[in-house]
Amino acid sequence: MKRFEERRVLVTGASRGLGRDIALRFASEGASVFVGYRNRRDEAEDCVAGCASLGAEAASIELDLEDAAAVRTSIAELPDLDVLVNNAAIIRDQFFLLQPDADDAEVIATNLNGTMACIRAALPGMIRSGGGVVINVASVAGLYASPGQASYAASKGGVIALTRTLARELARHGIRINAVAPGIFDAGMAQRMDHRVRDARMQLLPMGRPGRSEELASVVAFLASDEASYITGETVVVDGGMTA
Ligand SMILES: NC(=O)c1ccc[n+]([C@@H]2O[C@H](COP(=O)([O-])OP(=O)(O)OC[C@H]3O[C@@H](n4cnc5c(N)ncnc54)[C@H](OP(=O)(O)O)[C@@H]3O)[C@@H](O)[C@H]2O)c1
């Protein structure tokens, strides 16, 4: 028996990067997967095809996290979700004094408000069906200082605080909510950051290598599975010892 057979999973931001591999991981374990995307429809369809090649049912879903009303409508049209993975996020690297207000607003709107919008939209279905699991993809930047990433760090710190509080609020509905805090990975935004910043951060990695996206996906899948049935409100750091 695969761990997610007969479970419906939505992964936001699964058109590329870490979200794509998280979606594929759920597909490989039998889930029906909804592949969230904002702009990259073709890449999302490619992920859907990847899920299908693993024998899973899959479909893409357009979701702009900055539009809470549209998020509510789109998620309400889905069948009740068993698992919601809030993975989509953006980053705007800049020293705080130089960062335009509009960039701060966009980062908070996407990463924090967008996460809240998705959870709020998924909850009625989870409550109706007797429970569910939410996994929020945060970052070590939400736990430790990350110069040049103030708005991103604030958004991820907010996601971690949200995770703790909602764990207490939602436990009585049979809903668990946990976060993962990745360090530096071999896919996604870390690979697109300024190479000087990335090289400096690579020096902090005790294992001498970034994480592999499968190494994050396996932790997300564990937290979403029944094996983690007594874990809620936690943030699991997945950084190869970078912040140990
Ligand atoms: N990569 C790392 O090393 C690393 C480290 C720490 C934490 N993280 C966290 O891991 C998660 C995934 O990061 P990643 O590196 O894989 O990112 P990525 O490659 O930049 O991909 C971001 C994804 O989010 C989606 N997205 C962006 N803005 C959106 C919006 N307004 N509405 C809906 N979807 C939106 C994108 O969709 P479209 O492409 O379709 O627009 C894309 O699928 C994020 O939460 C990030 O903060 C990553």
The ligand as an SDF file (V2000), in Angstrom:
LIG
                    3D

 48 52  0  0  0  0  0  0  0  0999 V2000
   15.5330   26.5960   -3.4810 N   0  0  0  0  0  0  0  0  0  0  0  0
   16.0310   26.7090   -2.2620 C   0  0  0  0  0  0  0  0  0  0  0  0
   17.2180   26.4510   -2.0340 O   0  0  0  0  0  0  0  0  0  0  0  0
   15.1430   27.1280   -1.1160 C   0  0  0  0  0  0  0  0  0  0  0  0
   15.7330   27.3710    0.1300 C   0  0  0  0  0  0  0  0  0  0  0  0
   14.9240   27.7230    1.2010 C   0  0  0  0  0  0  0  0  0  0  0  0
   13.5480   27.8000    1.0440 C   0  0  0  0  0  0  0  0  0  0  0  0
   13.0000   27.5690   -0.1840 N   0  0  0  0  0  0  0  0  0  0  0  0
   11.5530   27.6390   -0.2960 C   0  0  0  0  0  0  0  0  0  0  0  0
   11.1130   26.5240   -1.0500 O   0  0  0  0  0  0  0  0  0  0  0  0
    9.9360   26.8760   -1.7830 C   0  0  0  0  0  0  0  0  0  0  0  0
   10.1410   26.5690   -3.2560 C   0  0  0  0  0  0  0  0  0  0  0  0
   11.2010   27.3860   -3.7090 O   0  0  0  0  0  0  0  0  0  0  0  0
   11.9110   27.1950   -5.1240 P   0  0  0  0  0  0  0  0  0  0  0  0
   13.3190   27.5330   -4.9010 O   0  0  0  0  0  0  0  0  0  0  0  0
   11.5460   25.8970   -5.6990 O   0  0  0  0  0  0  0  0  0  0  0  0
   11.2130   28.4060   -5.9280 O   0  0  0  0  0  0  0  0  0  0  0  0
   11.1070   28.7140   -7.4940 P   0  0  0  0  0  0  0  0  0  0  0  0
   11.9610   27.8200   -8.3020 O   0  0  0  0  0  0  0  0  0  0  0  0
   11.3180   30.1860   -7.6020 O   0  0  0  0  0  0  0  0  0  0  0  0
    9.5860   28.3770   -7.8060 O   0  0  0  0  0  0  0  0  0  0  0  0
    8.6040   29.1470   -7.2040 C   0  0  0  0  0  0  0  0  0  0  0  0
    7.2550   28.5840   -7.5200 C   0  0  0  0  0  0  0  0  0  0  0  0
    6.2850   29.4120   -6.8780 O   0  0  0  0  0  0  0  0  0  0  0  0
    5.3370   29.8380   -7.8290 C   0  0  0  0  0  0  0  0  0  0  0  0
    4.8590   31.1860   -7.5120 N   0  0  0  0  0  0  0  0  0  0  0  0
    5.5820   32.3140   -7.3850 C   0  0  0  0  0  0  0  0  0  0  0  0
    4.7780   33.3500   -7.1210 N   0  0  0  0  0  0  0  0  0  0  0  0
    3.5180   32.8650   -7.0960 C   0  0  0  0  0  0  0  0  0  0  0  0
    2.2430   33.4330   -6.8840 C   0  0  0  0  0  0  0  0  0  0  0  0
    2.0540   34.7570   -6.6720 N   0  0  0  0  0  0  0  0  0  0  0  0
    1.1610   32.6310   -6.9260 N   0  0  0  0  0  0  0  0  0  0  0  0
    1.2950   31.3090   -7.1610 C   0  0  0  0  0  0  0  0  0  0  0  0
    2.4710   30.7010   -7.3820 N   0  0  0  0  0  0  0  0  0  0  0  0
    3.5750   31.4850   -7.3490 C   0  0  0  0  0  0  0  0  0  0  0  0
    6.0090   29.7840   -9.1750 C   0  0  0  0  0  0  0  0  0  0  0  0
    5.0030   29.6210  -10.1610 O   0  0  0  0  0  0  0  0  0  0  0  0
    5.2320   30.0540  -11.7140 P   0  0  0  0  0  0  0  0  0  0  0  0
    6.6470   29.6670  -12.0390 O   0  0  0  0  0  0  0  0  0  0  0  0
    4.2070   29.2570  -12.4430 O   0  0  0  0  0  0  0  0  0  0  0  0
    5.0170   31.5160  -11.7900 O   0  0  0  0  0  0  0  0  0  0  0  0
    6.9320   28.5760   -9.0040 C   0  0  0  0  0  0  0  0  0  0  0  0
    6.2320   27.3900   -9.3050 O   0  0  0  0  0  0  0  0  0  0  0  0
    9.6830   28.3530   -1.4900 C   0  0  0  0  0  0  0  0  0  0  0  0
    8.7600   28.4590   -0.4320 O   0  0  0  0  0  0  0  0  0  0  0  0
   11.0380   28.8570   -1.0440 C   0  0  0  0  0  0  0  0  0  0  0  0
   10.9370   29.9840   -0.2200 O   0  0  0  0  0  0  0  0  0  0  0  0
   13.7630   27.2540   -1.2660 C   0  0  0  0  0  0  0  0  0  0  0  0
  1  2  1  0
  2  3  2  0
  2  4  1  0
  4  5  1  0
  4 48  2  0
  5  6  2  0
  6  7  1  0
  7  8  2  0
  8  9  1  0
  8 48  1  0
  9 10  1  0
  9 46  1  0
 10 11  1  0
 11 12  1  0
 11 44  1  0
 12 13  1  0
 13 14  1  0
 14 15  2  0
 14 16  1  0
 14 17  1  0
 17 18  1  0
 18 19  2  0
 18 20  1  0
 18 21  1  0
 21 22  1  0
 22 23  1  0
 23 24  1  0
 23 42  1  0
 24 25  1  0
 25 26  1  0
 25 36  1  0
 26 27  1  0
 26 35  1  0
 27 28  2  0
 28 29  1  0
 29 30  1  0
 29 35  2  0
 30 31  1  0
 30 32  2  0
 32 33  1  0
 33 34  2  0
 34 35  1  0
 36 37  1  0
 36 42  1  0
 37 38  1  0
 38 39  2  0
 38 40  1  0
 38 41  1  0
 42 43  1  0
 44 45  1  0
 44 46  1  0
 46 47  1  0
M  CHG  2   8   1  16  -1
M  END
$$$$
